[in-house]
Amino acid sequence: MKIRLLFVYLVCFFAILFSYFRLGVYPFGNLSVLFADQEITFYPFIQEFNTRLSDVKNFYFSFNGGFGYDFYFNLIFMMVDPFIIIHQLFGLKGITETAAVTLLLKAPLIAVTFAYFLLKRFNCKNIVILALSITYCFSSLFICFRWCDAFWLSWAMIPLVAVGINNIINYNKFKLYVIALSFAIIFSVNIGIFVCLFSILYYISEIIGDNKLFFNKNYLFTYAISSFAALLLAGFILIPGVILVNYSVYSHLGQNIPTFSYFHSLPRMLSGMLYGVNDFRTIYSNSSPSIYIGILPILFSLLFFINKNISRKRKICLGLIQLFLLLSCSISILSWGINLGRFPNGLPHRYMFIFNFFIIMMAAETFINFNYLKTKVITIISSILTGVIFLLLLLAQNINPELVNTIIAVNLALIISYTIILRIISSPERTSDREYKCVFFLLCGLMILEIYKSAFPFFSGFNRASYVVNDYSEMKLISEHLNTADGTDFYRADSVLKNKIFTGRLYNYKTISTFQITYSSLTNTLQKMGEVASINIISYSATNPLLNALFAVKYIIKKNDASNPNVLPQYFDEYLKLHNYSLLKNEKVLPVGFMLHKMASDFSVTNYSLSNTTHYLNDLVKYSTNIEKQMFSDLIFPSKIKDQYLLTAKFEETNGYISVTPENKNKLVCDASKIKFEFVAKEANPATIILNLPNYQIIALVTQINNRVFRYFPNLSSIAPVVANLKDVKKGDVISVEAFINDDLVNNGSIVSDKYKTSILYFLGVYDVLAKFSKKYRQPKEDTLYAYMYQTDYKIFEEVYDKLNQQTLTNISYDDTRINGDIAVKEDGVLFFSIPFDKRWHLYANGEKISTFAVLDTFIGAQLKEGNYKINLVYNQSISVYIGIAVSIFTLIAIFVADRYLKKRNFYRNEGGGAI
C-alpha cells in the first residue's frame, strides 16, 4: 500500500478532531486548549500584535507587560508564524476557537514532514510511514508541548533539515537545507537553537555512520557554508537579538558555569519512555525530561544494534549520540553547554525531540532491514526489554505506586503482542502474501493505537473556558477606563487573580506582572526586594507601598472570587466595581520619572544577599531619600511550629533565616503534606509573610489572625517564594500559618520511601548501590522551608513618599518609544525612570543629550544639577532592525544567484540513484 502525505495529514487531523469531540473541546463543549503559555504568553502577544496593526503603532517597544520590553525582539523570538492570520479572522472574543483551530492545523504538519523524511531517506512507501510519522507526532513531542504551539512549525522543519543534509551529501544540493534550517530559526529562535544542534548531530551520523569521509572538503565545505547562509537568511531575526544583548542588561547567557553534578535521575528519564499509557504528569510536573516514544520503537531501536545489515560504525555513532543527549539532561555541565549557558533550565525536555527523532529513525531503519533478523533474536530482545521495564518502573522516582502494576501489565501485554506479530512477519514464507499484509497492518495499527491512546489523556489537561473569554467584556471596560482615567500621565496597573501569572498585553494596559523574557538585572533586583521573579517571569504582588510608589503602580485589578474573599492588596482603596472585578486605586504613587538623592548612584544590588529582604529595602530608602529610619522591621521568625504527618522539624538559623528542616533526612517519607507554625507581631503595622520551599511546591497557604481566615493559592511556588499580606495587624497578634505542600514531596534520588523498599531491587541490594551513586554525584538539594515575616511602618513610608514627591516629572506625554515632561530640580541628584536600563533609551534635557546609567543596577538614571528642565526620553532600535532585514534580503538573492550559477556549471550530482 502506497501512503500519500495527504493521507498522513488527514489521519492526524481527524485523530485530534476526535479528541476534541470526545473531551468536549469547543465547539463540542466548554473546554479550551488555552492553558499555560498559550493563555498567558502566546495569545496575549498575538492580541497586542493585532492591536498595533490596527492602530499603526510601532513595533519597537511596549509597556504592556513587565516594566516595558523590546516588543520587536519578543515578536521575532516568539511568534513569526503564518497561522497568525487565523487570529485576525476570529479576534479576541474568538481566542478559544483560534487556539483550537491552529493546534488542529499545525500538529499534523509534524507527521507529514517526518513522513517525507522517511520517504526520501529510506525510500519507504508503505504503511510504515504512517505508523512511524504518527508516533513521532504523538510521542512526548506532542504531549509535553501541547501548551505552546508556537514551537510546532520549527519542529515540522526538522525532518526537512535532515532531508536537506542528505541532499548536500548525495547530490551537492543545498537549497532545501538552507531554507528549512532558516525557517526553523525564524519560526522559533528558542527551538531553532536546538535545531542547529540537531543539524550537527545528524550530519555526523550520516557522514560517519555511512562510512563517508568526515573531513571530505566537498561535504564539509558545502555543509558549513549552507549552515552559515541559513543563519544569514534568518538575519532579520538573529541580528536584532544579538545587538540587543550588547545594548541592554538583558543577557544571562554564559553566566554561572556549574560544577559537575548529576541532577536528573537517568533511570527516571528512561522509565519515562514507558509511562505513556498511564500517568505522564508525574514526569512533566517535576520538569524531568520527557522521552516517551512507544513500546515498538524502543524494541526496534534495540534490534537496530544487532542487525547485521547495518554498519558497525553507524550503530556506534547513533548510540553515542543518544547517550550524549541523555547525559545532557542529567549532568549539569553538559546541560549548561547544550542550552548555551542557560542553567539551571526548568524545561530540560525542550530539546529531547532530537532524541525521539533518532530513536524513530533507527526504528525505521530496522523496519527496512527487518528480513535480516531471526525470530530467536526477536524473542531474546523482547525478553530483555521486559526485564528492563520491570527494572526501570520499580526504580522510577515520583511515580504513583498504585500505577506500577498497571503500567507493567499493559506494557508486558504490548511486548507479547508485538513479539508474536514480529515473529510471524519475520517468517513470511510460512504465510500467504495476503496473510502477511494483514499481519503487517495489524502491527502498524496496534502501534498507532498505542501511541494515540497514550497521547489522548493529555488533551484532558485543557482548561474550562478561560477567564480570557468569560471576562472579556468587563476587562475591556476596565482597560478602556485605565487608558483614559489619568489623561496623559504615565501610571501602571496590576492584577490580583487566583492565577497570579497575568499579563496586561491581552487588554493593552500597562502592567508589571508578566510571563516573558525579562532583564537579568531586573530579576535579581526584584528577588532581593522580596518579589517573585525569574529570568522569564515577574509576578508582582503589590505588597510593598514603597515599591508601588517607585514603580508607578496606581491601580490594582482584583477578581471578586468567593473562594478567596479576604485577600485584598494593602494600601489600595476600591475605586470602581464591575460584576466580577474591582478596580482599586493607590493615592500615594509616583509618576514614571522623579528625583532620588545623589547617594542613589552609589547604591548597588550586588552588595546584598537574598537572605535579608528588609536590609535591602531599608538601605534603598536611605540611599534614595537620605532618610535614615527603619521603614521595614527586622525579619520575624516563627515562634512555634507543629509537626504534621510524619514530618519532624526543628529550628536552625541559616543565613539570617530560620529554616524548618527534617531531623533525619535519610528517613524523610513522601507522606508529609502540611506544616503549621505561628508568628507574633511586634508592632501594630501591616505584615508580609514569605515562605520559600526551594525543591517542592506550596499549593495553598492559610493564615489566621483574630479568627479571620485568609487563603492564598499561589501559582508560582515551584520557582519562587509565596507571599501573603495582612493589613490589619495589632501588636502581639498571633498569626497562625498553615502551608499545604504538593503530595509529590520527592526523595531527591538518595532518599526512597519505604513503599519502594518492598521491591525485589531492595532485597537484591541494587537499591543501595543506586542510592550511593546518587548521593555521590547528584547535586544536593535542601529539604528546608524558609519562613519569615516582616512589618512595614506606614508613617515612615508617608515621610519617604512626601520627600520623593517634591521633584517629579510633570506635564507628561508619552507613547511606547518616548516620554516627555518637565521637572524642577531643587538640589543635585539622580533622575530615576522605572524602566529597565537599555542603551537604546536616549535622554535629552533642554535639548542636550545626557548620559544615562543603571541606577539601582537596573533602571534608567541620569545625574541632574539644580534647575528647570524639559525632559525627552527617546527609544531607538531601527538601526539593528534594518541591518537584519538587509542581511536577510541580500542572502536570499545570493542563494538564488548561486543556485543558478551552480546549475550552469553542472555542480549538482544526478538524483537518478534514488534514495540512500
C-alpha positions in Angstrom: 0.0 0.0 0.0 1.5 3.3 -1.0 0.9 6.0 1.6 0.4 9.6 0.4 1.5 12.6 2.6 -2.0 14.0 2.5 -3.3 10.8 4.0 -0.8 11.1 6.9 -2.0 14.6 7.5 -5.7 13.7 7.5 -5.2 10.8 9.9 -3.6 13.1 12.5 -6.1 15.8 11.8 -9.1 13.6 12.4 -7.4 12.0 15.4 -7.2 15.4 17.1 -10.7 16.3 16.0 -11.9 13.1 17.5 -10.2 14.0 20.8 -11.9 17.4 20.7 -15.3 15.7 20.2 -14.7 13.1 23.0 -13.4 15.6 25.6 -15.7 18.5 24.7 -13.2 21.0 23.4 -15.0 24.0 21.9 -17.3 24.0 19.9 -18.1 20.5 21.1 -18.1 21.6 24.7 -16.7 24.1 27.1 -13.1 23.0 27.2 -10.4 25.4 25.9 -6.9 24.5 24.6 -5.8 27.8 26.1 -3.6 27.0 29.0 -0.1 27.6 30.3 1.9 29.6 27.7 -1.0 29.6 25.3 -3.1 31.6 27.7 -0.6 33.8 29.4 2.1 34.5 26.8 1.5 33.5 23.2 -2.1 34.6 22.5 -1.9 37.8 24.6 1.2 38.7 22.5 -0.8 38.0 19.3 -3.6 40.2 20.6 -1.1 43.1 21.2 0.4 42.5 17.7 -3.1 42.8 16.2 -3.8 46.0 18.1 -0.6 47.5 16.9 -1.5 46.6 13.3 -4.9 48.2 13.6 -3.6 51.3 15.4 -0.5 51.5 13.1 1.7 51.6 16.2 5.5 51.0 16.1 6.9 47.5 16.8 10.0 48.5 18.8 9.0 48.8 22.5 5.9 48.1 24.6 4.8 49.0 28.2 2.0 46.4 28.1 3.8 43.8 30.3 6.5 43.9 32.8 8.3 47.2 33.2 8.5 47.5 29.5 10.2 45.3 27.0 11.6 45.1 23.5 8.4 44.3 21.5 10.2 43.6 18.2 12.6 41.1 19.8 9.8 39.3 21.6 7.8 39.3 18.4 10.6 37.6 16.4 11.5 35.4 19.4 8.0 34.0 20.0 5.7 34.2 17.1 6.9 34.6 13.5 4.0 32.4 12.5 1.9 32.4 9.3 -1.0 30.9 11.2 -1.4 34.3 13.0 -3.8 35.2 10.2 -6.4 32.9 11.9 -6.4 35.2 14.9 -7.3 38.0 12.5 -10.4 36.1 11.5 -11.7 35.3 15.0 -10.5 38.3 17.0 -10.1 38.4 20.8 -13.6 37.1 21.6 -12.8 34.1 19.4 -9.5 33.4 21.0 -10.7 29.9 22.1 -11.6 29.0 18.6 -8.3 30.4 17.3 -6.3 28.2 19.6 -8.2 25.1 18.8 -8.0 25.6 15.1 -4.3 26.4 15.0 -3.5 23.3 17.1 -5.6 21.2 14.8 -3.9 22.5 11.7 -0.3 22.7 12.9 0.2 19.3 14.7 -0.3 17.1 11.6 2.4 19.0 9.8 5.0 17.4 12.1 3.8 14.0 11.0 3.8 15.0 7.3 7.3 16.3 7.2 8.6 13.3 9.1 6.8 11.0 6.6 8.5 13.0 3.8 11.9 12.3 5.5 11.2 8.6 5.7 10.2 8.5 2.1 13.4 10.3 0.9 15.8 8.7 3.4 14.7 5.1 3.2 12.5 5.0 0.1 9.8 3.6 2.3 6.3 4.0 0.8 4.1 1.6 2.7 2.1 1.9 6.0 5.3 2.0 8.0 5.4 5.7 7.1 2.0 6.3 8.6 2.8 4.4 11.8 6.2 6.0 12.5 5.1 9.5 11.5 2.1 9.5 13.8 4.4 8.0 16.5 6.7 11.0 16.1 3.9 13.5 16.2 2.0 12.0 19.2 5.0 11.0 21.2 6.4 13.2 24.0 6.9 15.9 21.4 3.1 16.5 21.3 2.4 15.5 24.9 4.9 17.9 26.5 4.4 20.9 24.2 0.6 21.0 23.7 0.8 24.1 25.9 2.7 26.1 23.4 2.1 25.6 19.7 4.4 28.4 18.9 7.2 25.8 18.7 5.5 23.4 16.4 6.4 24.9 13.0 10.1 24.7 13.9 9.7 21.1 14.8 8.0 20.5 11.5 11.1 21.8 9.8 13.4 19.3 11.5 12.8 16.4 9.1 13.2 18.8 6.2 16.6 19.8 7.6 17.6 16.1 7.7 16.5 15.7 4.1 18.4 18.8 3.2 21.6 17.4 4.7 21.2 14.2 2.8 20.8 16.3 -0.4 24.1 18.0 0.4 25.9 14.7 0.9 24.4 12.8 -2.0 23.7 15.4 -4.6 25.5 18.6 -3.6 22.2 20.4 -3.4 21.9 22.9 -0.6 18.7 24.9 -1.1 16.3 22.7 0.9 18.7 22.6 3.8 19.3 26.4 3.9 15.6 27.2 3.6 14.5 24.5 6.2 17.1 25.5 8.8 16.4 29.2 8.3 12.7 28.8 8.7 13.2 26.6 11.8 15.1 29.5 13.4 12.6 32.1 12.1 9.5 30.3 13.4 11.1 30.0 16.9 14.6 31.1 17.9 14.2 29.2 21.1 13.8 25.9 19.3 15.9 27.0 16.4 19.0 26.8 18.7 18.3 23.1 19.2 17.5 22.6 15.5 21.1 23.8 14.8 22.3 21.2 17.4 20.2 18.5 15.7 21.7 19.5 12.3 25.3 19.0 13.6 24.4 15.6 15.2 22.5 14.4 12.1 25.4 15.4 9.8 27.8 13.5 11.9 25.6 10.4 11.9 25.2 10.5 8.2 28.9 11.1 7.4 30.5 8.7 10.0 27.6 6.2 10.1 27.6 5.7 6.3 31.4 5.4 6.1 31.9 8.7 4.3 35.0 10.7 5.0 34.1 13.3 7.7 36.6 15.9 6.6 35.9 15.5 2.9 36.2 19.1 1.7 33.2 18.8 -0.6 30.8 17.6 2.1 32.2 19.8 4.9 32.6 23.0 3.0 29.1 22.8 1.4 27.5 21.9 4.8 29.4 24.7 6.6 28.6 27.4 4.0 25.0 26.3 3.8 24.6 26.5 7.6 26.1 30.0 7.7 23.8 31.0 4.8 20.8 29.7 6.8 21.8 31.9 9.7 22.2 34.9 7.5 18.8 34.3 5.8 17.3 34.5 9.3 19.3 37.7 9.9 16.2 39.9 10.5 15.5 37.6 13.5 19.0 37.0 14.8 20.8 40.3 14.3 18.5 42.4 16.4 18.7 39.8 19.1 22.5 39.7 19.1 22.6 43.5 19.2 20.1 43.5 22.0 22.4 41.5 24.2 25.1 44.2 23.7 22.8 47.1 24.3 21.0 46.1 27.4 21.4 44.3 30.7 19.3 41.5 29.2 21.9 38.7 28.7 22.1 35.8 31.1 24.0 33.6 28.6 27.2 32.0 29.7 26.9 33.1 33.4 27.4 30.9 36.4 29.2 27.9 34.8 28.1 25.0 37.0 30.3 22.4 38.6 29.9 18.7 37.7 26.7 17.4 39.3 24.1 14.7 38.5 20.8 16.5 38.7 18.3 14.3 36.9 17.8 10.6 37.5 18.7 8.6 34.4 16.5 5.6 35.5 13.6 8.0 35.9 14.2 9.5 32.5 14.3 6.1 30.8 11.3 4.9 32.7 9.5 7.9 31.2 9.8 6.1 27.8 7.3 3.6 29.2 4.8 5.7 31.1 2.7 6.8 28.2 -0.3 4.5 28.6 -0.8 5.8 32.2 0.1 9.0 34.0 2.7 11.2 32.4 2.1 14.2 34.7 4.4 12.7 37.4 7.3 13.3 34.9 6.1 16.6 33.5 5.3 18.3 36.8 8.8 17.7 38.0 10.5 19.1 34.9 12.0 15.7 34.2 12.9 15.2 30.5 10.1 13.5 28.7 11.2 11.0 26.1 8.0 8.8 25.8 8.1 7.1 22.4 6.0 3.9 22.5 7.0 0.3 23.0 7.6 -0.8 19.4 10.2 2.0 18.5 12.0 1.1 21.7 12.0 -2.6 20.7 13.2 -1.8 17.2 15.9 0.6 18.5 17.3 -2.4 20.4 17.0 -4.6 17.4 18.9 -1.9 15.4 22.1 -2.6 17.3 22.1 -6.3 16.4 21.0 -6.0 12.8 23.9 -7.3 10.7 22.8 -5.3 7.7 23.6 -2.0 9.5 27.2 -1.0 9.7 29.0 -1.1 13.0 30.1 2.5 12.6 26.5 3.6 12.2 25.5 1.7 15.3 28.3 3.1 17.4 27.7 6.7 16.1 24.0 6.7 16.8 24.5 5.0 20.1 26.9 7.7 21.3 24.7 10.5 20.0 21.7 9.1 22.1 23.9 8.6 25.1 25.2 12.2 24.8 21.6 13.5 24.7 20.5 11.5 27.7 23.5 12.6 29.8 22.9 16.2 28.7 19.7 16.1 30.7 21.4 14.5 33.7 24.8 16.2 34.1 24.9 19.9 34.9 27.9 21.0 32.8 26.5 19.2 29.7 23.1 20.8 30.2 24.8 24.2 30.6 26.6 23.7 27.3 23.7 22.3 25.3 21.4 25.2 26.5 24.0 27.8 25.5 24.7 28.8 29.1 21.1 28.7 30.3 21.3 26.7 33.5 19.5 25.6 35.5 16.9 25.1 32.8 13.4 24.3 34.1 12.5 22.6 30.8 15.2 20.1 30.0 12.8 18.1 27.8 12.7 21.1 25.4 15.4 19.5 23.1 14.6 15.9 23.7 12.7 15.9 20.3 16.2 15.2 18.9 16.4 12.0 21.0 13.0 11.0 19.8 13.8 11.7 16.1 16.9 9.5 16.2 15.0 6.7 18.0 12.2 6.6 15.4 14.8 6.9 12.6 16.6 3.9 14.0 13.2 2.1 14.2 12.5 2.9 10.6 15.9 1.6 9.5 15.2 -1.6 11.4 11.9 -1.9 9.6 13.6 -1.6 6.3 16.2 -4.3 7.1 13.8 -6.5 9.1 14.2 -9.6 7.0 17.8 -9.9 8.2 16.6 -10.6 11.8 16.0 -14.1 13.1 12.9 -14.9 15.1 15.0 -16.2 18.0 16.8 -12.8 18.3 13.4 -11.0 18.4 12.3 -13.2 21.3 15.6 -12.6 23.2 15.5 -8.8 22.8 11.8 -8.8 23.8 12.6 -10.7 26.9 15.4 -8.2 27.7 13.1 -5.3 27.2 10.6 -6.9 29.6 13.2 -7.1 32.2 14.2 -3.5 31.6 10.6 -2.4 32.0 10.4 -4.1 35.4 13.7 -2.6 36.5 13.0 1.0 35.3 9.5 1.2 36.6 10.4 -0.1 40.0 13.3 2.4 40.1 11.3 5.3 38.8 11.0 8.2 41.1 7.8 10.1 41.7 5.6 7.6 40.0 2.3 6.8 41.8 3.0 3.4 43.3 -0.6 2.3 42.7 0.1 2.6 38.9 3.2 0.4 38.8 1.3 -2.9 38.4 -0.9 -1.4 35.7 2.0 0.0 33.8 3.9 -3.2 33.9 0.8 -5.3 32.9 -0.1 -3.1 29.9 3.5 -2.8 28.6 4.0 -6.5 29.1 0.9 -7.3 27.1 2.1 -4.9 24.3 5.5 -6.5 24.2 4.0 -10.0 23.9 1.6 -8.9 21.2 4.4 -7.2 19.2 6.7 -10.2 19.6 4.1 -12.6 18.3 3.4 -10.4 15.3 7.1 -9.7 14.6 7.8 -13.5 14.6 5.1 -14.0 12.0 6.4 -11.2 9.8 10.0 -12.3 10.1 8.9 -15.7 8.6 6.9 -14.6 5.6 7.5 -18.0 3.8 5.1 -19.6 6.3 2.2 -17.3 5.4 0.4 -16.3 2.2 1.0 -12.8 0.8 -2.5 -11.7 1.9 -2.0 -13.0 5.4 1.5 -11.4 5.6 -0.1 -8.0 4.7 -2.9 -8.4 7.2 -0.5 -9.2 10.0 1.7 -6.2 8.9 -1.3 -3.9 9.0 -2.2 -5.3 12.4 1.3 -4.4 13.7 1.1 -0.9 12.5 -2.5 -0.5 13.6 -1.6 -1.6 17.1 1.4 0.8 17.1 -0.8 3.8 16.1 -3.4 2.8 18.7 -0.8 2.6 21.5 0.7 6.0 20.7 -2.6 7.7 20.3 -4.0 6.1 23.4 -1.0 7.4 25.3 -1.3 11.0 23.9 -5.1 11.2 24.3 -5.3 11.7 28.1 -3.3 14.9 27.8 -6.0 16.6 25.8 -7.9 16.3 29.1 -5.4 18.8 30.6 -7.2 21.6 28.7 -8.9 24.2 30.7 -12.5 25.0 31.2 -13.5 28.1 29.3 -10.8 30.7 30.2 -11.2 34.0 32.0 -9.8 35.4 28.8 -13.1 34.6 27.2 -15.5 34.7 30.2 -14.5 38.1 31.5 -13.8 39.8 28.1 -16.5 42.5 28.4 -15.6 43.5 31.9 -11.9 43.5 31.3 -12.4 45.6 28.2 -14.3 48.2 30.1 -11.6 48.3 32.8 -8.9 48.6 30.2 -10.6 51.5 28.4 -11.1 53.2 31.8 -7.4 52.8 32.6 -6.3 54.3 29.3 -8.4 57.5 29.9 -8.5 57.9 33.7 -5.3 59.9 34.2 -5.2 61.7 30.9 -1.6 61.8 29.7 0.0 60.7 32.9 2.0 57.5 33.0 0.8 55.0 35.6 0.7 51.2 35.8 -1.9 48.7 36.8 -1.5 45.2 38.0 -3.8 42.3 38.8 -4.5 40.1 41.8 -6.1 36.9 40.5 -6.3 33.3 41.6 -3.9 32.7 38.7 -1.2 35.2 39.5 0.6 35.0 36.2 -1.4 37.6 34.4 -0.5 40.0 31.6 -2.0 43.3 30.6 -0.9 42.7 26.9 -4.2 41.0 26.2 -6.2 44.1 27.1 -3.5 46.6 26.3 -2.8 48.4 29.6 0.5 49.0 31.3 1.2 46.3 33.9 4.1 44.7 35.9 3.2 41.0 36.1 4.3 39.2 33.1 5.4 35.9 31.6 8.1 36.7 29.0 11.8 37.2 28.5 13.0 39.8 31.1 16.1 41.6 32.0 18.5 39.7 34.2 19.4 42.6 36.5 15.7 43.3 37.0 15.1 39.7 38.1 18.0 40.0 40.6 16.7 43.3 42.0 13.1 42.2 42.4 14.2 39.0 44.1 16.1 41.0 46.7 13.1 43.2 47.1 11.1 40.1 48.1 9.1 39.9 44.9 8.6 36.8 42.7 10.9 36.9 39.7 13.0 34.6 37.5 14.6 35.1 34.1 11.3 34.9 32.2 8.7 35.8 34.8 7.7 38.6 37.1 4.7 38.2 39.4 4.3 41.5 41.3 2.3 41.1 44.5 1.8 44.8 45.4 2.7 44.1 49.0 5.1 47.0 49.5 3.9 50.6 49.4 7.4 51.8 48.6 7.7 49.7 45.5 4.2 50.6 44.4 5.2 54.2 44.6 8.6 53.7 42.9 7.2 51.6 40.1 4.2 53.9 39.3 1.6 51.2 40.3 -1.5 53.2 40.8 -4.2 50.6 40.1 -4.9 47.0 41.1 -7.5 44.9 39.2 -8.9 42.4 41.6 -11.2 39.5 40.7 -14.0 39.1 43.2 -13.5 35.4 44.0 -15.9 33.9 46.5 -13.4 31.2 47.5 -10.8 33.9 48.4 -12.8 36.8 49.8 -10.4 38.3 52.3 -7.3 38.8 50.3 -7.0 42.5 49.5 -3.9 44.4 48.4 -2.5 46.7 51.0 -2.8 50.5 50.7 -5.4 50.4 47.9 -9.0 51.6 48.1 -11.8 50.4 45.9 -12.3 52.8 43.0 -14.6 51.0 40.5 -16.6 47.8 40.6 -17.8 45.8 37.5 -19.5 42.5 38.4 -16.6 40.0 38.8 -13.9 42.7 39.1 -13.0 45.6 41.3 -10.6 48.3 40.4 -8.5 49.5 43.4 -6.6 52.8 43.5 -3.4 53.8 45.2 -3.2 57.5 46.0 0.4 57.6 47.1 2.1 56.8 43.8 4.9 58.5 41.9 5.0 59.1 38.2 7.3 57.3 35.8 10.1 59.9 36.4 11.3 61.6 39.6 14.4 62.6 41.5 16.4 60.5 44.0 19.0 61.7 46.4 22.5 61.9 44.8 23.6 58.9 47.0 21.4 56.6 44.9 24.2 56.5 42.3 26.3 54.6 44.8 23.6 52.0 45.7 24.3 48.5 44.2 22.2 45.4 44.5 25.4 43.3 44.4 26.1 44.3 48.0 23.1 42.4 49.3 22.1 38.8 49.5 18.7 37.1 49.2 18.8 36.2 52.9 17.5 39.6 54.3 15.0 41.4 52.2 14.3 44.2 54.8 18.0 45.1 55.0 18.0 45.8 51.3 14.7 47.8 51.4 15.8 49.9 54.4 19.1 50.8 52.6 17.1 51.6 49.5 15.1 54.2 51.5 18.3 55.7 52.9 20.2 56.0 49.6 17.1 57.3 47.7 16.0 59.9 50.2 18.7 60.3 52.8 16.1 59.4 55.5 17.8 57.1 58.0 14.8 55.4 59.5 13.8 51.8 59.6 10.7 51.6 57.5 10.8 47.8 57.4 11.2 45.8 60.6 13.8 43.1 61.1 12.8 39.7 60.0 10.4 37.9 62.4 10.8 34.2 62.6 8.2 31.6 63.6 7.7 31.4 67.4 6.1 27.9 67.3 5.9 25.0 64.9 3.7 22.0 64.9 4.5 18.7 63.3 2.0 17.4 60.8 2.0 13.9 59.3 5.4 12.3 59.9 7.4 15.5 59.3 9.6 16.2 62.3 11.1 19.6 62.3 13.5 21.8 64.3 14.7 25.4 64.2 18.0 26.1 62.7 19.4 29.5 61.9 20.8 29.7 58.4 22.0 32.8 56.7 19.6 35.0 58.5 16.6 32.7 58.0 15.0 30.3 60.4 14.7 27.0 58.5 12.5 24.1 59.2 14.5 21.0 58.5 13.7 17.3 58.9 15.7 15.9 61.8 16.7 12.8 59.8 16.8 13.4 56.1 17.5 9.7 55.4 14.1 8.8 56.8 12.0 11.5 55.2 9.0 9.9 53.6 6.6 11.1 50.9 3.5 11.5 53.1 4.1 14.9 54.6 1.6 17.4 53.2 1.2 20.2 55.7 3.3 22.4 58.1 1.8 24.7 60.7 3.5 27.4 62.6 2.9 30.8 64.3 4.3 34.3 64.1 3.9 37.1 66.8 3.5 40.6 65.5 5.9 43.1 67.2 4.2 46.3 66.1 0.7 47.5 65.0 1.8 47.6 61.4 0.9 45.6 58.2 2.7 42.3 57.9 4.1 40.4 55.0 4.8 36.7 55.3 7.2 35.0 52.9 7.6 31.2 52.5 10.1 29.5 50.3 10.3 25.7 49.9 13.0 25.5 47.2 12.5 22.0 46.0 8.8 21.4 46.5 5.6 23.2 45.7 3.4 25.0 48.2 -0.1 24.6 46.7 -2.1 26.6 49.3 -1.5 28.9 52.3 -4.0 29.6 55.0 -3.3 32.4 57.6 -5.5 33.2 60.6 -5.5 36.2 62.8 -8.1 37.1 65.3 -10.5 34.4 63.9 -10.2 35.9 60.4 -9.0 33.5 57.8 -7.0 34.4 54.7 -6.5 31.9 51.9 -3.8 32.1 49.2 -3.5 29.9 46.2 0.0 30.6 44.8 0.7 29.7 41.2 4.5 30.2 41.1 5.6 28.5 44.2 7.7 25.9 42.4 10.1 28.7 41.2 9.7 31.4 43.8 8.6 32.3 47.3 4.9 32.5 48.3 4.0 35.9 49.6 1.0 36.6 51.9 -0.2 40.1 53.0 -2.0 41.0 56.2 -3.2 44.6 56.6 -4.9 45.0 60.0 -2.3 43.7 62.4 -2.0 44.7 66.1 1.0 44.4 68.4 1.1 41.0 70.0 -1.3 39.4 67.5 -0.6 35.7 66.9 -0.7 34.9 63.3 -1.2 31.2 62.5 0.0 29.9 59.2 -0.7 26.5 57.5 1.3 25.6 54.4 -0.2 22.8 52.2 2.5 21.1 50.2 2.2 19.2 47.0 1.7 15.5 47.7 4.7 14.8 45.4 7.2 15.5 48.1 10.1 13.9 46.2 13.0 12.0 47.6 15.9 13.6 45.7 17.4 10.4 44.4 19.1 9.5 47.7 16.0 9.2 49.8 13.5 6.5 48.9 10.1 5.9 50.5 9.5 2.7 52.4 6.9 1.9 49.8 9.7 1.3 47.3 11.8 -0.8 49.7 9.4 -3.7 49.3 10.6 -4.2 45.8 12.9 -7.0 44.7 15.6 -4.4 44.0 15.8 -3.6 47.6 16.3 -7.2 48.6 18.9 -7.8 45.9 20.9 -4.8 47.1 20.5 -2.9 43.8 18.8 0.0 45.6 21.7 0.6 48.0 24.2 0.8 45.0 22.0 3.3 43.2 21.4 5.3 46.3 25.2 5.6 47.0 25.8 6.6 43.4 23.1 9.2 43.5 24.4 10.6 46.8 27.9 10.9 45.4 27.1 12.6 42.1 23.7 14.2 42.5 23.7 17.9 43.2 22.4 18.1 46.8 19.1 19.7 47.4 17.9 21.4 50.6 15.0 19.8 52.4 14.3 23.2 54.0 11.3 25.5 54.4 12.4 29.1 54.8 9.7 31.1 56.7 9.8 34.7 57.9 7.6 37.8 58.3 8.3 41.5 58.3 6.2 44.6 59.1 6.0 47.9 57.4 5.8 51.3 59.2 3.4 53.2 57.1 4.1 56.5 58.8 7.8 56.4 57.7 6.6 55.5 54.2 4.5 58.6 54.1 7.6 60.7 55.0 9.6 58.9 52.3 6.8 59.5 49.8 6.5 63.2 50.5 10.2 63.6 50.1 10.3 61.8 46.7 7.1 63.6 45.5 8.7 67.0 45.7 10.7 66.6 42.5 8.7 64.7 39.9 8.1 64.8 36.1 5.0 66.9 35.3 3.1 67.7 32.0 3.9 64.2 30.9 3.1 63.0 27.4 4.2 59.6 26.1 3.9 56.7 23.8 5.7 53.4 23.7 9.0 54.9 22.4 9.1 58.3 24.1 8.3 60.0 27.4 8.3 63.8 27.6 7.8 66.1 30.6 9.0 68.9 32.8 10.9 68.8 36.1 12.1 71.4 38.6 15.2 70.1 40.3 15.7 71.7 43.7 19.0 70.0 44.6 21.6 67.9 42.7 20.5 64.3 42.4 19.6 61.4 40.2 16.7 61.4 37.8 15.0 58.0 38.1 12.8 56.3 35.5 11.1 53.0 36.4 12.1 51.4 33.1 14.9 48.8 32.8 18.2 50.3 31.6 18.9 49.9 27.9 21.4 51.9 25.8 18.7 52.4 23.2 16.9 54.8 25.5 18.4 58.3 24.9 17.8 61.1 27.4 17.7 64.8 26.4 17.5 67.6 29.0 16.6 71.0 27.4 17.6 69.5 24.1 21.1 68.4 25.3 21.9 64.7 25.4 22.6 63.5 28.9 24.5 60.2 29.6 22.5 57.6 31.4 23.5 54.7 33.8 21.8 51.8 35.5 20.6 53.3 38.8 20.0 50.6 41.4 21.9 48.4 38.9 18.6 48.1 37.0 16.7 51.2 36.0 17.4 54.2 33.8 19.0 57.0 35.7 20.9 60.2 35.0 22.7 62.9 37.1 20.9 66.3 37.1 22.0 69.5 38.7 19.7 72.1 40.2 17.5 73.8 37.6 14.4 73.5 35.4 14.4 71.0 32.6 12.3 69.8 29.6 12.9 66.1 29.6 12.8 63.9 26.5 13.4 60.1 26.8 13.5 58.5 23.3 13.9 54.9 22.3 15.6 53.9 19.1 16.0 50.4 17.7 15.6 51.0 14.0 19.3 50.5 13.0 19.5 46.9 14.2 16.2 46.0 12.6 17.1 47.5 9.2 20.5 45.8 9.3 18.9 42.4 10.0 16.3 42.9 7.2 19.0 44.0 4.7 21.2 40.9 5.5 18.2 38.6 5.0 17.3 40.1 1.6 20.9 40.1 0.4 21.3 36.4 1.5 18.1 35.4 -0.3 19.3 37.0 -3.5 22.7 35.4 -3.1 21.2 31.9 -2.6 19.2 32.0 -5.8 22.1 33.5 -7.8 24.4 30.8 -6.5 21.9 28.1 -7.3 21.5 29.3 -11.0 25.3 29.6 -11.4 25.9 26.1 -10.0 23.3 24.6 -12.2 25.0 26.0 -15.3 28.3 24.6 -14.1 26.7 21.1 -13.6 27.8 21.2 -9.9 24.8 19.1 -8.8 25.0 15.4 -8.9 22.3 13.3 -10.6 19.4 12.2 -8.3 18.7 9.2 -10.5 20.3 6.9 -8.0 17.3 7.1 -5.8 17.2 7.0 -2.0 20.3 6.3 0.0 
